[in-house]
Amino acid sequence: MCAECNTSIKPRLRGPPRRDHFKAYLACALAHQAYRAGLSAWYVRAPRLFEEFSLCHADGTFRKRLAAIAKISVVIIDDFAISPIGPRERNDLLELLDDRVGSRASILTSQLPIEHWHEYLNEPTLADAIMDRLIHCSHKIHLQGKESMRERASKKTAKG
């Protein structure tokens, strides 16, 4: 386990859609290693995170949920930018990241190239703030390959 997981280091995993399963697999492997080192970890797909936050706003538990997430050592947000993001989701993402910057690790996976994230966030001021929290002290991992893990598995099944 690298000491960086105890800091604000944020790996950003990106690759084409065919690598999507491997991005999540790699992110979860990093979280598993953190867990084995005695740290806490949480995996969530971005659409489900924003759905959960919406419910928390409705029942008045949003601040409590943010505080709980802020205590988790490694948070993985999978499938970032897979669906449109609205004003509330942008604000919620900024709040989540702001609570973690400089103290906890955040891992985001996405099919969208990082250079398009600012445009995806679609609000210059919030996009600047979010990107600043994501890019500062982060590591970018761009995955490439010829076939996905699912494709390899189906070929093995077909042969066997």
KEKE-3310 file (N, C-alpha, C; in steps of 0.2 Angstrom, whole numbers, plus 5000, padded with zeros to 4 digits):
npx = (5004:5003:5009:5002:4989:4984:4984:4979:4979:4973:4968:4964:4955:4954:4947:4943:4925:4926:4935:4929:4925:4937:4942:4934:4937:4951:4951:4943:4952:4962:4955:4953:4966:4968:4959:4964:4975:4970:4962:4947:4935:4924:4914:4905:4893:4892:4879:4871:4876:4872:4858:4856:4861:4851:4839:4844:4844:4830:4825:4832:4845:4857:4868:4873:4876:4886:4896:4898:4903:4915:4923:4928:4941:4945:4936:4927:4921:4913:4910:4909:4902:4894:4881:4870:4873:4866:4862:4861:4868:4881:4884:4883:4893:4904:4904:4906:4919:4926:4926:4935:4947:4964:4965:4959:4958:4951:4944:4941:4932:4930:4923:4924:4936:4947:4950:4938:4930:4928:4919:4909:4904:4898:4896:4905:4911:4909:4914:4928:4931:4928:4936:4949:4949:4950:4961:4972:4986:4984:4984:4984:4978:4978:4969:4972:4969:4966:4954:4940:4938:4927:4925:4936:4933:4921:4926:4934:4924:4917:4926:4929)
npy = (4994:5011:5026:5036:5035:5040:5053:5067:5061:5058:5046:5046:5037:5033:5027:5020:5015:5001:4997:4999:4990:4986:4998:5000:4988:4990:5001:4996:4987:4995:5001:4989:4986:4997:4994:4982:4987:4993:5004:5013:5011:5015:5011:5018:5020:5035:5039:5033:5039:5052:5050:5046:5057:5066:5060:5062:5076:5077:5071:5078:5074:5077:5084:5076:5064:5068:5071:5059:5052:5060:5055:5043:5034:5030:5034:5029:5034:5028:5028:5041:5056:5049:5051:5065:5080:5090:5106:5104:5092:5096:5105:5097:5087:5096:5099:5086:5083:5095:5092:5082:5085:5086:5078:5065:5051:5051:5042:5043:5036:5036:5037:5047:5058:5067:5080:5085:5086:5098:5105:5096:5098:5110:5123:5137:5143:5133:5122:5125:5125:5112:5105:5110:5104:5091:5089:5094:5087:5074:5058:5053:5039:5032:5020:5008:4996:4981:4972:4970:4963:4956:4952:4944:4934:4929:4923:4913:4905:4901:4894:4883)
npz = (5000:4995:5003:4998:4998:5010:5008:4998:4985:4969:4959:4942:4931:4914:4899:4883:4880:4879:4888:4900:4910:4915:4920:4931:4938:4941:4949:4960:4964:4969:4980:4987:4991:4999:5009:5014:5020:5031:5029:5026:5012:4998:4985:4972:4958:4948:4943:4953:4965:4963:4963:4976:4983:4979:4986:4999:5000:4999:5011:5021:5025:5019:5023:5033:5027:5018:5028:5033:5021:5020:5029:5024:5019:5005:4991:4977:4962:4950:4932:4929:4922:4913:4911:4908:4918:4931:4938:4952:4954:4950:4961:4972:4969:4970:4983:4989:4985:4990:5003:5004:4998:5000:5011:5010:4998:4982:4969:4952:4938:4921:4904:4896:4890:4900:4896:4891:4902:4908:4899:4899:4913:4911:4917:4920:4932:4942:4936:4935:4949:4953:4944:4948:4961:4958:4949:4955:4963:4957:4949:4933:4924:4909:4900:4888:4875:4866:4867:4878:4895:4896:4882:4880:4890:4884:4872:4877:4883:4872:4865:4874)
capx = (5000:5007:5007:4998:4982:4983:4984:4974:4981:4967:4969:4959:4956:4950:4948:4937:4920:4927:4939:4925:4925:4944:4943:4931:4941:4957:4949:4941:4958:4966:4951:4954:4972:4968:4955:4969:4980:4966:4958:4940:4934:4917:4913:4898:4893:4890:4872:4868:4878:4868:4852:4857:4861:4844:4835:4846:4841:4823:4824:4836:4851:4862:4875:4875:4878:4892:4900:4900:4908:4921:4927:4930:4948:4945:4930:4928:4916:4913:4906:4908:4901:4891:4875:4870:4874:4862:4865:4861:4873:4887:4885:4884:4900:4909:4904:4909:4926:4929:4927:4940:4953:4970:4964:4957:4959:4945:4946:4935:4933:4926:4924:4925:4942:4948:4950:4931:4926:4926:4914:4903:4901:4894:4896:4912:4914:4909:4918:4934:4932:4928:4942:4954:4950:4951:4967:4977:4989:4981:4987:4980:4979:4974:4970:4972:4969:4962:4948:4938:4939:4921:4926:4941:4929:4916:4930:4936:4918:4915:4931:4929)
capy = (5000:5017:5031:5042:5034:5043:5060:5069:5059:5056:5043:5047:5032:5034:5023:5019:5011:4994:4996:5001:4985:4986:5004:4999:4983:4993:5006:4992:4984:5000:5001:4983:4986:5001:4991:4977:4991:4995:5010:5012:5012:5015:5011:5020:5023:5042:5040:5031:5044:5058:5048:5045:5064:5069:5058:5065:5082:5077:5070:5083:5071:5078:5086:5071:5060:5071:5071:5052:5051:5063:5051:5037:5035:5030:5034:5027:5036:5025:5030:5048:5059:5044:5054:5072:5082:5096:5111:5101:5087:5099:5108:5091:5085:5100:5098:5080:5084:5100:5089:5077:5088:5087:5073:5058:5049:5050:5039:5043:5032:5039:5035:5054:5061:5072:5087:5087:5086:5105:5106:5092:5101:5115:5129:5138:5144:5127:5117:5127:5123:5105:5103:5111:5099:5084:5089:5095:5081:5068:5054:5051:5033:5031:5013:5006:4989:4978:4969:4970:4957:4952:4949:4938:4928:4925:4919:4907:4901:4899:4889:4878)
capz = (5000:4995:5008:4995:4999:5016:5006:4993:4979:4966:4952:4937:4926:4908:4894:4879:4883:4879:4894:4906:4915:4918:4924:4938:4941:4943:4954:4965:4966:4973:4986:4991:4994:5005:5014:5017:5024:5037:5028:5023:5005:4996:4978:4969:4952:4948:4943:4959:4970:4963:4965:4983:4986:4978:4991:5005:5000:5001:5018:5025:5028:5014:5026:5037:5022:5016:5033:5033:5015:5021:5034:5021:5016:4998:4988:4970:4959:4944:4927:4930:4915:4909:4909:4909:4925:4932:4943:4959:4954:4950:4967:4976:4968:4973:4991:4991:4983:4994:5010:5004:4996:5005:5017:5008:4991:4978:4962:4947:4932:4915:4897:4893:4891:4905:4893:4890:4908:4909:4895:4902:4919:4908:4921:4920:4939:4946:4933:4937:4956:4953:4941:4953:4966:4955:4945:4960:4966:4955:4944:4927:4921:4903:4898:4881:4874:4860:4869:4885:4899:4894:4876:4881:4893:4880:4868:4881:4884:4865:4863:4879)
cpx = (5004:5005:5003:4991:4979:4983:4978:4975:4974:4968:4963:4960:4951:4952:4942:4932:4922:4932:4935:4926:4932:4945:4940:4935:4947:4956:4947:4947:4962:4962:4952:4961:4972:4964:4960:4974:4976:4962:4951:4939:4927:4917:4905:4898:4890:4883:4868:4870:4873:4861:4851:4857:4854:4839:4837:4844:4834:4821:4828:4842:4857:4869:4877:4878:4885:4898:4903:4905:4915:4926:4930:4937:4949:4938:4931:4921:4917:4908:4904:4907:4898:4884:4875:4870:4870:4865:4866:4867:4880:4889:4887:4891:4905:4909:4907:4917:4930:4930:4933:4947:4958:4970:4963:4957:4952:4948:4940:4937:4928:4928:4926:4932:4942:4947:4943:4927:4923:4919:4907:4900:4897:4892:4903:4915:4914:4914:4926:4936:4932:4934:4949:4955:4951:4958:4973:4980:4986:4985:4982:4982:4975:4975:4969:4972:4965:4955:4946:4939:4933:4922:4931:4937:4924:4920:4932:4930:4916:4920:4931:4923)
cpy = (5006:5022:5036:5041:5038:5051:5061:5066:5056:5053:5044:5042:5033:5030:5023:5015:5003:4992:4997:4996:4985:4992:5003:4993:4986:4997:5002:4989:4988:5001:4995:4983:4991:4998:4986:4981:4994:5002:5008:5014:5011:5016:5013:5022:5030:5043:5038:5036:5050:5057:5048:5052:5067:5066:5061:5072:5082:5076:5073:5080:5072:5080:5080:5065:5062:5070:5063:5050:5054:5059:5044:5038:5035:5030:5033:5029:5033:5028:5037:5051:5054:5047:5061:5074:5089:5100:5108:5096:5090:5102:5102:5088:5089:5100:5092:5081:5089:5097:5085:5080:5089:5082:5066:5057:5048:5047:5040:5039:5036:5037:5042:5056:5067:5079:5089:5087:5093:5107:5102:5095:5107:5121:5132:5139:5137:5122:5119:5124:5116:5102:5104:5106:5092:5084:5090:5089:5075:5064:5052:5044:5032:5024:5012:4998:4987:4976:4970:4963:4953:4949:4943:4932:4925:4921:4913:4902:4898:4893:4882:4874)
cpz = (5000:5000:5005:4996:5005:5014:5001:4986:4976:4959:4948:4931:4920:4903:4889:4882:4883:4885:4900:4911:4919:4922:4931:4942:4944:4949:4961:4968:4971:4980:4990:4994:5000:5010:5018:5022:5030:5036:5025:5016:5003:4988:4976:4962:4952:4948:4950:4965:4969:4964:4973:4986:4985:4984:4998:5006:5002:5008:5023:5028:5024:5018:5030:5033:5020:5021:5034:5027:5016:5025:5030:5018:5008:4995:4980:4967:4952:4939:4927:4922:4910:4907:4911:4916:4925:4937:4950:4960:4954:4957:4972:4975:4971:4980:4993:4990:4988:5001:5010:5002:5001:5010:5015:5000:4988:4971:4958:4941:4927:4909:4893:4895:4895:4902:4891:4896:4910:4905:4897:4908:4917:4913:4923:4927:4942:4943:4935:4944:4956:4950:4945:4958:4964:4952:4950:4963:4964:4950:4939:4924:4915:4901:4891:4880:4868:4861:4876:4888:4897:4887:4876:4885:4889:4874:4871:4882:4877:4863:4867:4878)
residu = (MET:CYS:ALA:GLU:CYS:ASN:THR:SER:ILE:LYS:PRO:ARG:LEU:ARG:GLY:PRO:PRO:ARG:ARG:ASP:HIS:PHE:LYS:ALA:TYR:LEU:ALA:CYS:ALA:LEU:ALA:HIS:GLN:ALA:TYR:ARG:ALA:GLY:LEU:SER:ALA:TRP:TYR:VAL:ARG:ALA:PRO:ARG:LEU:PHE:GLU:GLU:PHE:SER:LEU:CYS:HIS:ALA:ASP:GLY:THR:PHE:ARG:LYS:ARG:LEU:ALA:ALA:ILE:ALA:LYS:ILE:SER:VAL:VAL:ILE:ILE:ASP:ASP:PHE:ALA:ILE:SER:PRO:ILE:GLY:PRO:ARG:GLU:ARG:ASN:ASP:LEU:LEU:GLU:LEU:LEU:ASP:ASP:ARG:VAL:GLY:SER:ARG:ALA:SER:ILE:LEU:THR:SER:GLN:LEU:PRO:ILE:GLU:HIS:TRP:HIS:GLU:TYR:LEU:ASN:GLU:PRO:THR:LEU:ALA:ASP:ALA:ILE:MET:ASP:ARG:LEU:ILE:HIS:CYS:SER:HIS:LYS:ILE:HIS:LEU:GLN:GLY:LYS:GLU:SER:MET:ARG:GLU:ARG:ALA:SER:LYS:LYS:THR:ALA:LYS:GLY)
# end
